[in-house]
Amino acid sequence: MDNRQKIACIVLAAGSSVRFGSPKQLAEFQGKSLIQIAIDVANSSKADYVFLVLGNSSSEILEKLRLGRAQPVFNMNFEQGISTSIKSGVANLPDDSTGLIIMVADQPYLTSRHLDMLIERFLQSPKNIIALSSNGEARNPVIIPYDTIPALQELEGDEGARALVKNNPETILLEVSDPKVFADVDTKASLLKLESES
């Protein structure tokens, strides 16, 4: 029997990209779509399972995406906010998952090494929430232990895991010195700015 900790990673990519004006997931950064960058990072990490939560423009995205080992999950309620995508990912977790990484698909400077930092620290403290941080503030991605996962099913609307992470006194923060890791893309202007700085 395999008793080691099993880590699942869900990549949240179901949003409507209202501020971006077109499917942000397919916008290119350095010659690769944002969603492909995110999936490649997750697939290259030490996570045992990878799930991609899709909603808006899911057919178009899948046509242009190389999934690798990632399994697509469809969130039919994506318009009701990010909480529904988290719930969709949680509903598909394998029974032997002991930890859950939640990551978003619009942080192009995030690498598999950052995910592996979370995993390695979690394996030492499997009862704690672990989050990457910048200047002592928790940021995405985070890893949630099994005992805390049910709390994610209580989320509503556009509420992500931020409050859960922030309000847990036992959350462990892993400081990342390069702020670019946390740069995310909300608009076409922010994407152009990131491109110009790379």
NORMOMO-V616660 format. One line per field, one symbol per residue. phi: phi as a letter, one per 20 degrees, with the letter a starting at -180 (. if undefined). A space follows every 50 residues. Layout:
phi = ???
This chain:
phi = .eeffdddcddebdfelgffnagggefeclncfgffgffffffeeeffcc cdedbflffffffddefmefdfcddfdgfeofgffffffffdfffefdbc edcddcdfefcfffffgffffffecfddfccfbclmdfcfeccdfgfegg fffefcleeeegfgffeefdfdddfdfeffgefdddcfffffffffef
